[in-house]
Amino acid sequence: MLRDIMKAVDLSLENQLFRDKVVIFEALWKYVKLMTLKTNMCLLHTVNEPDAIEQEEFA
């Protein structure tokens, strides 16, 4: 009986640890996607910025 209780506790802890790891992974993945989006926006702004400067020179 004690063995069954220990197995149940172990499975419960393993499931909890797995859920925690999944939550952490999902949070990290969202952070990576957000940083990628910000980087792409900065690159797009940098690429478009020289065009604006050239247009001001010719205006």
C-alpha positions in Angstrom: 0.0 0.0 0.0 2.8 2.4 0.8 4.4 1.6 -2.5 1.2 2.5 -4.3 1.0 5.8 -2.5 4.6 6.6 -3.3 4.0 5.8 -7.0 1.0 8.1 -7.0 2.9 10.9 -5.4 5.8 10.4 -7.8 3.5 10.5 -10.8 1.8 13.6 -9.5 5.1 15.3 -9.0 6.3 14.3 -12.4 3.1 15.6 -14.0 3.5 18.9 -12.1 7.1 19.3 -13.1 6.2 18.5 -16.7 3.4 21.1 -16.6 5.7 23.7 -15.1 8.3 23.0 -17.8 5.6 23.4 -20.5 4.5 26.7 -19.1 8.1 28.0 -18.9 8.7 26.8 -22.5 5.6 28.6 -23.7 6.5 31.8 -21.9 10.0 31.6 -23.4 8.6 30.9 -26.9 6.3 33.9 -26.6 9.3 36.1 -25.6 11.3 34.8 -28.5 8.5 35.6 -31.0 8.0 39.1 -29.4 11.8 39.8 -29.7 11.8 38.6 -33.3 8.9 40.9 -34.1 10.6 43.9 -32.4 13.8 43.1 -34.3 12.0 42.9 -37.6 10.2 46.2 -36.9 13.5 47.9 -36.1 15.1 46.5 -39.3 12.1 47.6 -41.3 12.3 51.1 -39.8 16.1 51.2 -40.5 15.6 50.2 -44.1 12.8 52.8 -44.6 14.6 55.6 -42.8 17.2 56.4 -45.6 14.3 56.8 -48.1 12.8 59.4 -45.8 16.1 61.3 -45.5 16.6 61.2 -49.3 13.0 62.5 -49.9 13.7 65.4 -47.5 16.9 66.3 -49.4 15.1 66.5 -52.7 12.1 68.3 -51.3 
